[in-house]
């Protein structure tokens, strides 16, 4: 299998927020050609600990002028804005674009499920289970929908040019932090 080096991908991450004072969080999407050239930027807002991340991401992706060339969506974690959990299979179906979730460390799913239950958000556990277990891919872990593990691994490898994280996600993170704090800390 050989992937085109300048495959069009979208890296998505939420901006920093205060879970006690913010009701909404800005989500940044960085369109890239492979891991080297940023072509564009999109954003949306989702509810902190809400239920609208999948819908808002789908709308953001589907309304973008870059969508026609998009081959993959990469998301930093399966939840954004606290516990606004993304249904990656629904996102894949609604956009017709493969989805890869990237996490730096293997999540402690039993603990996350206990917290969701304690917070009265146990219905979100089904979305975590539906996504499948995070699988090791180099130094990170991935979950995926609409794409094989081998293809997802190749895309991660192609786009991780400046760190073990894919560049589109790293840049979306830096932009989000810069918007909120006035300057990014450079620790993406």
N, C-alpha and C positions, 0 to 999 in steps of 0.2 A: 504494500500500500504506500503510495506516495502522495502527499498532500502538497498543494501549491503553496509556495513560501509566502505569498502575499494574500492568503485567504482572508476574506473580509469577516471580521469578528467584532462583537460588541461586548465590552467589559462593563459590568454594572456593580456599583457599590453604594451603600447609603452614606450620608454625611454624618459626622458626629452630632449627637443630640443629648439633651438632658431629659431622662425619662420621667423626671418629676415635674418639669415645667413645660416641656414641648409636647404638643398634641400631634404635630406632624413633623416629618423629617423629609429632607430633600434627597432624592435618589439621582445619582449621576450615571450616565452611560457614555462611554468613550468608544467611538468607532475607530477601528484600526485595520490596516493592511498588515497581516501577520503580526509580528511583535515590534515593528519598526516605525511605521508611519501612522500618525493619528489623522483621520480624515474629517471627523466631526464630533459633535457633542449633543446629547439630549438630556433632558431632566424631567422629573415628575415629583410629586409629593405623595407620600403615603401616611396613613395614620399610625402613630406609635402604638404598638401592641394590637393593631387592628386586624382586619380581615380583607384588606383591599390590595395587597401587594401584587398578587397574580394579575388581577384585572388592570391595575395601573401600569404595570410593566408591559403587559400585552398591548395596551393602548399606545404607550410610548413607542414601542417597537414598530407596531403596525402603521403608525402615522408618520414615521420618519421617511425622508426622501432617500435614505441609504438602505432601506429594507430590501429592495429588489436584489441587491448584491450580497446581502448578509448570508453567511454560511453557518454561523454559530453564535450563540449567546452564552457568555460566561458570567457567572454571578458569584460574588464573594459571600458565600454562606447561603443556606437555604431559608434563613429568615432575615428580615431587615426591620429597622425601626423597632428593636426589641424582639417581640414575639409575633411579628406579622409574617407568618410562614407562607412560603411560596409553594404552590402546587406545580412542580416542574413539568409534570406530564401534561397538565392543562395548558401551561404556558407554551409548551412545544406544539400542542394541537392548535391552539389559537393563533400562533404566529407562523406555523409550518417551518420553524427553524429549530435545529437541535439545541439543547440546553445542557451546559456543563456547570455544576456547582463546585466551587473550589473552597477548601478549608485548609488552614495551615496545620492544624492538629486534629487528630481523631476526636470527634465530639463525644462527650460522656452522655450518650443517649438516655440511659436509665435515669440519670440525675435531671436531665432536661425534661423528661417525661414527668418526673415527680414534681418539678417546679410548675410545669404547665397544669398539672392536676390541682396542686395547691392554690394556684391563681384562678382556678375556675375556667381554664382554657383547654381542658382535656380533649375537646373535639379536634384540636390542632395536632394531636399525636398521630392521627390517621395520615396526615400529610407527610409527617416525618417517616412513618413506616412505608408509605407508598413510594417514596423517593428511593428506597433501597439503602443498603448499608454503604457508608463511605469506603471507597477502595483506595489503597495506597497507589500513588502515581508519582514516582520520584520522591521528593521530600514533602509532598502535600497529599491530600486526600480528595477524591472527586466522587460525585454522584452525577448521573446523566440521564437524559431522556431524548429519544429520537436519534440516537447515535450509539455505536458500539464502544466498549471500553478501549479497544485498540485505536479507533479513530479519535476518541476524546483524548487519549494519552498523547497521540501525535500532535494534536492541536495545542495542547498544553505545552509540549516540548517546543513547538515552533514559535509560540508566543512568549515564552519565558526568556526574554533576552537580557534583562538587567538584574534579575534575581530569580529565585525559584518560583515566584508568583508570575502568572501571565501579565505581560505589560499592560494590556487594556484594563485589567482590574487594578493594577498598581496605580495607573494614571487616574482612573476614576476616583480612587481613594484620595490621592493627593489633591485633586481638584475640589472634592467635597470638603476636605479639611481646610483648604485655602479659603473657600467660601465662608465657612463658619468662623474660623479663627483669624482670618485676614492673611494668613500665611500657613503653608503646610509644614509639618515637622520633618518630612522626608523619611518617615519610618514605615513606609508601606511595604 
